[in-house]
Each structure stands twice: as structure tokens, then as C-alpha cells.
Amino acid sequence: MTIKTAVVGYGYSSKTFHIPFLINSDHFDLVAIKSSKPDEINKDLPAVKAYTDMSELLKNTAVELVIITAPSQYHYELATSCLQAKKHVIIEKPMVSDSAQGHALVALAKQQGVICSVYHNRRWDGDFLTVKKLIKSGKLGAVRYVESHFDRFRPMVRDRWREQAGPGTGIWFDLGSHLLDQALCLFGRPQAITARCIPLRDNSTTTDFFHVLLHYPQLEMVLHGSPYCAAPNIRFQVQGSKGAFIKFGLDPQEEQLKAGIKPIENSGGVIPKWGKDNAEQYGILYTEEQQEVIATEDGCYQNYYLEIAEAILKGHDVPVTAEEGLNVIKLVELAILSSDKGKTLSVDDYWEMGHYE
């Protein structure tokens, strides 16, 4: 049994992070794409029906799942229309542009009895899985300090919606939401947050740099993103009572997808090189006695879609719930408020509010 699936948008996100998993899986049948580029869709995917009107797509009663990859400012409107039509929905991160919208989508999905999930695929990054496993193993002891970086060298502002002023734009909404989701997976909700989210580049009109501190009991976590990192990128630094772990380099799956490497064969077997880190970028565990190279766990974005299929077809748990996506947006907003006010803010004081003042 396959899930009849539609995608909204035919840009980088759609082509790179979603369609490859859909067309190389036995669980999904990509039947429709809504985009302003119908000719391109017809050329690339002739078996898929191209729509230019969202209401027309939703009239297609065969569609069971809609994946929204449009710019962030349209997520709420599009997801609302899909949920009202009783379609299951996957929303690209960030889930929405503000938490009030997120609360509304959570409530609507429950009311309609359908799944609403957020594509926080970087839970399946090999480096994050390695850190998660290492912490659980106890080799680091009690974790006291963590740095999580997503740095790049992009000193010039690009002409694309993510780098222009608008709802849900900027690197903090874009990449920061991934780091926040990973932090919540590892340690849960912090007690307080201190943030600096600002434009640093010439002519930048939205956040392109962030340095955010999450304050936990006996644990400090730093989330950092800079457009000026031309040096080797540190991805994680984890310090504990027994040792420290340092990992450089980014997960390879995005670059593999861009290169056209298929994540899954139609037979269901994973291609051997898929998701495998370069050995020279393996992290190192440092203790008083020794240094140990830690092989990176294989990245596996395909597992998100496998779990989505099992949630829809078998009633299993949703891999990333709408509530979890909303929790990320709450912290995104609170960090921006902390940055604007120039002070540390309590998370508990704001958590139950539908918006921040």
C-alpha cells in the first residue's frame, strides 16, 4: 500500500530534501506538485500532475499527504487549507513564522484527526546521532557544556527569500531551528535563554549571525551560526566530567542529494556510501588517559520518511510532531526577543503564551 502524495513548491528544498525520498521509496506515490513552474515539472517528472492552483490540487481526493516546501511566510495558510481538507501534512522547517500560527495548526490537526509533522530532518544527521549515542553511553560523564555550530562562508548576501527581510526569514529561523530541535531532543526545554541574533553582512536586511545560550541546570549550551567561517567548521564540542568530544565538518547527506546520489533504492536497500562521513572528519573523544577516534554514525534522512509512512499506514508514532515543531518556534521567538532586549529571559515565563510581547 502506498501513500498518494503531493508536494507544494518546486525549488531547492523540494528537489533536494523531499522528492528524492518519495520517488525512491516503495511507501509513497508522488502524484502531484503545485508550483509556478508546470513546464519544468512536466519535463522532469512527466508522470506527476502539475498544478498552479492550490485549491485545484486539494480537490484531488486521491491525495492523502501534502508536503509544504514553500517559503516560510506561506506555511500557515497552506497547512491550514490542507488540514481543513483532511490531508496529512509535512511542513518544511521552520514550521511557521510565529507561535500563534503554530498553536492553531496543532489544534486543527487534532480536530481533523490527521497528522501534521515538521521536517526536522537533521535529527538524522550522522554527527548528531553520534553525539546522542556518545552522551547516552556515559563516556563523557555528566555533560556540562555543549557547542553546536552551523557556520558557513557566505560573506555576500544572496538574492533569495531566506536572506531578505520578511516573516520567518533569516539564518536563525532557517538553520537555528535545526539546532534548537536537536537541543530539545538532547536536553529538553532550557530554563532561560540569552541571545544575539543580528545582521552582520553589508546590506543584510535580516539575521545572518546568531550566538544563542541555552541555560540548563548545571549545563550551558551554545548555538552558533556565522556567515564568515572560511576555516574548517567545528560542528560539535561536548564537554563532560569524564572527557570531551570534538567533531568537525557537516553531515554529507545534503551534498550527496545535491549530487544526485539516491538515498534509497526501489528495492528498499540503502546504497552503501549513503550518509557515510569522511574518515578524516571523524570526531575525537579526549579523556585524561587517551584520545579515541569516534567513527561517525551513518546519516539516515530516509528514516524520517519511513517513520512517516508507518505513522500514516500503521498508526505508529509521528517522527516529529506538530507540538515539537511549535516548541522550536517558541524558542526561536524568545531568542529574538532576548536579542532585541539585550537580556536573559526565562523560558518558563513565556512558554504557555501564544505569542511574545
N, C-alpha and C positions, 0 to 999 in steps of 0.2 A: 504493500500500500504506500502510495506517495502523497506528498502534501502539495497541492496546487498553489504555486507561489507567484506573487507579483513583486516587482521592485519599483520604487519611486526614485527617479534620478538615474542618470547615465553619465556620471562623472567619475572622478578618481576613486572615491570611496566605493561606489557601486561596482566598478570594473575590477578593482584590486582586492577588496576585502569581502565581497559577498558573492558575486556571480560565479567566481571560480569554485567556490564550495558547493553552490547549488547545482551547477551543471556537471560536477564530478562526484555526485552523491546519488545513491540509489533511493534516498528518502525524500527528495524534492523534485518537483516537476515545474521548471520555470516556464510559465505560460504567458506572462505579460510584463511589460515595462512601461511606466509613464514617464515621458521626457519630452523636451522641446526638440529632440534630435531623432525623429522617427526614421529618417532615411539611414542614419548611421546604425540604428538598431536593426533595421531590415537587412542591411548589408552584413553586419556582424553575426546576427542571430536570426536568420530568416524564419525559423520555426516559432519564434516568440512574437506575440501580437504587440504592436507598439500603440500606445495611447498618448494623446496630447491633453486629454481632459480627465481629471481625477474622478469626477462623478461617473463618467462612462466606464472607467475601469471598475469602480465599485459595483456597477450593475452586473458585472460578470460574476454570476453566482457560483461559478466553479472555483473561484479564488478563495482559498482558506487562510492564507498567510500573506501579509503585506510587509515588506521591508522598506523602511523610510531612510533614504540617504541624501535627502535634500538639505540645503543649508539650515542651520540650527533654528533660525527665526521662524521657519515654517513647520517645525516638528510638531508643535502643539496642535495647530489647525489640521494638519494631515492625519496625525494619530487619532484625533477626536473623530474625524469623519470615518476612519477605518473601524474604530471601536464601535461607533454607532451602527455601522453596517455589520457588526458581529464578526469581524475578521480578527484573527490573531495578528499581533503587531510586534515587529522588532524595530526599535528606533536606534539609529546611529548615535553614538555619544557626541556631545553632551545630550542628555535626554531632552531637555527643554531649556528655554532661556531664563526662566525664573521658577522658584519653588511652588508658587501658587498654581502654575500650569501643571507641575508635576503631581501635586495633590489631586487635582481634578482628573488627571489621567488614571491615577491609581484607583480612584473611586469609580470611574466609568468602566474600567476593565472588570472590576469586581461585579458591578451591576450587570454587565453584559455577559458575564461568565466566560470570558475569553482571556488569552494570555497576552500580556504586554511585557516585553523584555527589552533591555537596553544592551547594545553591543559593546560591552566592556571586554573586548577580546584579549586584552593584554593580561588578563588573569591566566592566560595560556601561553604567555611568553616563557621561554626556557629559563631566562635569568631569574624571573620572579618565582617560577616553580622551584628553582634551585635554592633560592633564599628561604622560601617557605619550608622546604624539606630540611634544610640545614638548621633552621630555628627549632623545628619540631624534634630533630634528633638530639638536641641538648648539647651539641658540640661547642656552641657559643656560650653556653651557660645562660644566665639571666641577661636578656638583651636590654641595653641601657641607652644606646644611641644608634640611629639609623639615618643615612643619607640616601635619597632616591633621586637620581638626576635624569632629565631628558633634555640634554644640551645638543645644539646643532650650530653649524657655522652658516648663518644666513644674515649677513650684515645689511643687506639691501631689502627693502620692503617689496614684496611681490604683489602683482595686480590680481588678487584673488579674494574671495569674500571673507575667508578666515582672517585675513590680515588687514581688513578695513573695519572702520567703526560700525557697530550695529549690534543688535541683540544676539548674545551667545557667541560673539566672535572673540578673537584673541587667543594667545597661546595658553592662557590659564584655563579657559573653557575647553580648549581643544586637547592639549596634552596634560594639563593639570588634572583634568577629570580622571584620566587613566591612573595617575599616581595616587590620587585620593582614593579611588576604588581599591587599589592594591593595599593602601594603608589600612582601610577599613577591613579588608579581608584578613590582614595580619594581626591587627591590634584592636579593632573595634573603634568606637567613637572616642575621639580625644576629649579632654576636659576643657581645653582652651586652644586658641589659635592666634598666632601673630604673623602678619603677612605684609609683604611688599610686592605688589602687582602693578607694574608700570610700563609705559613705552620708553625704550632706551634708544632705538634706532632713529636716525634722521628721517623726518617726515612720517613717522609712525603715528597712527591715529587710534591704536588700540594696544592692549597689553602684549608685549613681546618678551618680557622678562618677569620671572616670579621667583621669590625666595620666601617660602612659607614654613613656619614652625608649627608643628602639632605637639601639644603638651599633654603627656600622659603621666600617671603616677609612676615615678622612677624611670621614665623613658622620654627621650626627646627625639622627634623625627623631623628631618628637614626634607622638604620637597623643593627641587630647584630646576629651573629651566632658563637657559640663556641662548641668545642667537649669535653669540660671539665666541663659541668654543671651537677653535680650529685644531686644538690638541686632541689626543686620544680621549674619548669620552668615558668618564667614570660613570657606571650605571648604578651600582650599589656599594655602600660601605656600611657594614653592620658590626657594631662593637658590643661585646658582652663580657660577662665576668670570667669566662674561660678563654676567650680569644676574639679575633676579629676576622671578617671576611671582606675582601675587596674584589669587585667584578668590573671589568671594563668592556665597552662595546655594547651595541644594541642587538636585540633579538633579530635573527636573519630572515624571519618569515615574510616581512613586508618586502624586502629586496627580492626575495625569491618569487613572490607573487608578481612583482613588477616585471621580473624577467620572464614571466610566463610559465614558471615551473608549476605543475599541477600538484595541489596538496593531497589529492586522493584519487586513486584510480577507480574507474567504474566498478571494478570487482570488489572494491571496499578496502584494498590493501594500500598502506601508506608507502609512498615512494621512499626508498632508503635514505636519500640525502635530505629529505624534507625536514625542516625545523632543527637541523643539527648545527650547533655552534662551531666556529673555527677553534681548533685546539689552542691556538695562540691567544685566544681571548677567554680561556677558562679562568675562573676566579681562583684566588688563593686564600686558604684558611691559615691564619697566623696564630700560633699559641706560644707559650713560653718555651716549650721544648722543641718545636719544629714548624716547618711550613709544609702545607699539603695542597697540591693542586686538586681542585674540585671540578670534575667534568660537569659541564652544563647539561641540565635536563633537556630533553628534546622539546622544542616548542610544538604546540598542537592546537592551532586555532580551529581545526576541524572538529575538535571535541565540543566546542560551543554548539555547532550546528547539529552534531549527533545528539547532544542533550536536549536541544530544542525539539528535534524530531521525536525523541522519546517522551517529552513533556506533552506534545500535541497528540501523539498516537497512542501512548500508553498511560498518560496521566502522571508521569514521573515529575520530580521537582524541576522547576524552571531554573536554568543555569544562572541567569542574572535577572532578578525580579524588578518590577517597576519600583517597588519600595526601595530597593538598593540603589537604583538609578537616581531616585529622588534624594536619598541621603547624600549622594555625591553633590548634587546641585545645591543642597543646603550649605555644605561646606564651601563650595565654590563661592556662593554669595557672601558667606560670613568672612571669608578671606578678603574679598574685595572691600567689604565694609571695614575690616581691620586695617587694610592698607589706606583707605580713604581717611579714616580717623586717626591713623598713626598710633594705635594702641592694641594691646592684647584684649581679646574678647572671649568671654565664657561661652562655650558651646551649649551647655545646658540651658542658659538663659534664653537662647534663641530657637532651640531645637523644635519645639512644638508649634512655633508660629508658622503661618502660611506664607509670610514674606518678612523681609527685614527692613527696619526703618532707620 
